[in-house]
Amino acid sequence: MLETAKAKAKKKTDLTQRSSEPRKPASPRRVVEKTTSSSPSGAKAVIEAPQEVTQEVTQNRFSFSTVYHYRYSDEIFTGSDRVNNAPGISTTFQRISLTGSYRVNNHLILSSTIPFTYAVRKERGLPDREIQGLSDASISATWIPWTDEDSSLRHLYLNTGLMLPTGESENNPRSGITNPTVFQLGTGTFQGILGTGYNRTIDGWNLGASASYLFPLNESSNEFRPAPSFYTSMDVSRSVYHRLRAGLGISYSQSGRDRFQDMAFDDTGSTTVALTPALVWIPRENIAVSASVAIPIYRDVNETALAAGSLWKLGLRWKF
């Protein structure tokens, strides 16, 4: 009896000491991101793995984030070789994505993303083509199978999601005469998303890896069918000054050929390898501001096509 009382007293003391310890600043948000083949120059389908899903169970039930994307593309490639852009083709994509997440329990987090896009395509001798409005939204679920502190797999999470045809699709999805581009707000199709990731901290270094696959479930009413695409990334980050973290990631993405009225667009689809330096500032425990740029270091397109340029991102996250 005396030993049991002592054990209980020791457990209570340990819990008191833990609760009095200051919480560590949050690590950068893990993002699983897919480049959609329907808009290779800038459109994105984003699934976000909510902050700290594999690090610790937080008391925050909700989180909200907004991310601004900017991408300018003006380089024509044939395969992996850059060629002269004689017609002066360029695309500029700007997008604001709003994401809300709800932690159902220690194992499940539900999320939804609503993107708004403004884009311009230019080609010498043609009037500029502009599109703006709601793009394809997404809903997703993040499942953390193992949350026990002693489990070596507690850093693993799984994603599943669905892209919704909320963005406007065109009767003719392509724009331009020379090297035409698939240029529309949405695909007009439902698309499934499957993903997984692993994220942990070792000696102050935050290490992460993720992979995801986006695939069409149907054709649009105009008989457009976006190609399936695959994305994987690895990244590392570390605190460099008080609440400022710096990171570096490398990613690989590959997409096939889109189809329209049962015919393939031979010049769609590409393979890209990019390096992504990033900064995350955490002024408060429940607020984070992030900035990053994905810089392509290798691009290989099918046939001759406009290759995707660097992707700049500025984000704000709030947990409550």
N, C-alpha and C positions, 0 to 999 in steps of 0.2 A: 504493500500500500504506500509506504514512504517513498519507494523508488518511482512509483507511478505518479505521485504528486510532484516529485522533483522533475520528472520528464515533462509534465504538463506546464510547470512553471518555466522550464527552459524554452519550450516551444512558444509560449506566450511572449517571452523576452525577445526571441528571434524575430517574431512577427512584428513586434514594436520597433525593433531596430531597422527592419526592412522598410517599414512604412515611413520612417523618419529620414531615410536616405533620399537625396535629391534624384529625380529622374534624369536619365541621360537624354540629350537632344536627339530628336528623331533623325533617322537616316534618310537619304534621298528616296523619293518615291520610285517604286519599280514600275516600269511601263512596258507593256507588251504591245507592240505597234505593228500594224500591217499596212504595206503599200498596196492599194487596190490597183489592179491592172487596168481598170476602166478609165482611170485618170492618172497615168504614170508620172505626170509632171508635177503633181502636187496633192491630189486627193488622198486622204488617209482614213482608214478604218481603225479606230483606237479602242483597245480594251485595256483598262488600267487595273493592275493588281493593287488593291488598296494598301496604303502605307502600313508597314510593320506587320503584314499578314503572317510572316513567319518568324518575327523577332520576339514579340511578346503580345499578350492579350491586353489591349488598352481598355480604358473605361469609356472611350468615345464611341458612341453608337453611329454617329453620322459624320460624313465628310463631304466637302464640296470643293471642287477645283475648276478653274478656268485656265485654258491654255491658248495662247495666240501662236499660230503657225505662219511662217512666211517662206515661200520658195519661189525663186526666179530661175528659169531654165532657158538657155539660148544656145546650147551646143548640140550639133547633129553628129551622130555616130553611125558608122557602118560596122556592125559587129562590135569589137572593142576598140576600133580606131576612130578618132575624131576626124571629121571631114569638114570642108568649107560650107558654111551656112549662107549660101548665096541668096536665098529668098528672104533672109532676115527673120526667120521664125523665132518667136519667143512666147513663153507663157509666164504669167505671174499669178500665184495663188496666195490668198490670204484667208485664214480660217480662224474662227474662235470656237473652241469646243467647251461645252459646259457639262461637267460630270458630277453626279451625285451618287454616294454610296451609303449603304446601310448595313451595319454588322448585325446579322440575325442572332448569331451565337458565336462561340469560340471557333466553330468550324466553317461557317458560311457567311459570305459577304455578297450582297446584291448591288449591282451598279447599273447606271444608265448614262449614256452620253448623247448629247444633242449638239451637232455641229452646224455652224453657219459659214458660208463660203462666199467670197468675192474673187473672181478670176477674170483675167484678160488674156486673149490670144492675139498676137500680132503676126502679120505676114505681109511683106512688101507687095504693094499693088492691090491689097484687099482691105476693106474696112475692118477696124478692130472688132473682135467678137468678145462680148462681155456676158458673164453669167453671175447671178448673185441670188442668195436665198438659202433655205434649209437644205442641207445635204442628208445623206443616209444616216439615220440615228442607229444606236446599238443598245442592246440590253445584254447583261452578262452576269455570271455567277462565279465567284472564286471560292473554291473548296480547299480547306486545309485539313487533310485527313488525320494528321497526327499533331496534337498540341501538347502532349505530355512533355514536361521539361527534360525527362531522361531519354526521350526518343531521339535517335540520330536523324530521323526523317521529319522532324518538326519544322524544318526550314523549307520543306517542299510544299508547293501549292499547285492546284489544277484550275484551269479556266475553261468555261464553255460559254458561248454567246450566240447572238443572232443579230445580223445586220438587217435593218428594216428598210423597205423601199420608200422612204419619206422624201427623198430628194427628187426633183423633176428630171425625168429622162427625155431624150430628144427622139424625134422620128428618125433622124439620121444622127447617130452618136458621134460622128467624126466631123471635124472642121478643118478647112484649108484645102489647098490645091496641091502644093508640093509638100510631100511628107505630112499628110493630114494626121491630126491628133484626135484621139477619143477625148471629147471635151464636153462634159455634162455634169450637172450637180449630183445626180444619182444614177444608179444602174437600173432601177425599175425591177429589181429582183430581191428575193430573200437570200441571204448568205449565212452559212453556218461558220462558227469559229471554234476551234479547239486549241488549247494552249497549256503549257506547263512552265514552271519556273522554280528556281532554287535561290534562296537569298539568306546569307548569314554574315555575321561579323566575327573576325578573328584578329585579336590583338589590335583593335582599333580600325582595321581595314574592313570595309563593307564589300563583300563579293557577291555577284549576282550573275545568273544565266537564265535565259528564257527561250522558248520556241513556240510558235503558233502557226496555225494553218487556216486559211480562209478559202471557202469553197462555195460555189453557187448551188442553190437548191431548186432553181427553176429558171425559165426564160422570162424576159419582160414581155409586156403586151405587144411590143414592137419587135419581138424575137431577138432581143439582144441578150447574150449570155457572157458575163465576165469570166475571165480565166481564173482558175484557182491559183493561189499564191502562198508562198512559204516564207517565214521570217524567223531568224534566230539571232541572239545577241549575247555578249558577255561584257561585264563591266566591273570596275573597281573604283572605290571612292574612299576618302579619308578626311577627317577634320583637319583643316589647315590653320584656322585661327578662330578660337572661341566657338561661335555658332555658324561658322562658314565651312562648308565642305566642298571639295573639288573631286571630280571624277573623270574617268576616261573609259569609253566603251567602244567595242567593235561589233558591227552587225553585218549580216548576210541576208539578202532578200532575193527571191526568184519568183517570177510570174510567167505564165504561159501566154498563149494567144487568145484574145477575145474572139467571140463569134457573133455574127449578125446575119439573121435570116439563113442560118445553117451554113454560112461560109466563114472561114477564119480570116481575120485581119492579120496578114503575114508579118506586118511590121509592128505589131504590138507584142508586149512581153519583154522582159529584160532580166539581167542579173546584176546586182549592185553590192559592192562591199564599201562600207563607210566607217569612218572614225568619228566619235562623238565626244568632244570635251564638254564638261558641264560644271556648273556652279550651283550650289544650293545654300541659301541663307535662311536661318531659322531664328527669327527675332523673338518668337515665343514658342513654347512647347507645342501649341496646337496650330501654328501658322508656319508655312514654308514658302519661300519665293525661289524659283528655279530659272535658270537660263542655260541653253545648250545649242549646239549647232552640229548637225550631221553632215560631214564633209565626204563626198564620194571619192574613194581612192582607186576604185576599179568599176568600170561600167561596160556591159556587153549587151547590146540590143539585138533583137531579131531584125534582119534586113537592114534598112536605113531609117532611122527615127530620131526624134528629139529625146535626148537623155535627161534624166532628172538632175537638177542642180542641188546645191546645198539647202538643207532644211533648218531654219532658225526657229527656236521655240522659247517663249517666255511664259512661265506658269505661276499660279498662285493657288495654294491649298489651305483650307481651313477645316479643322476637325472640331466637332462639338458634341 
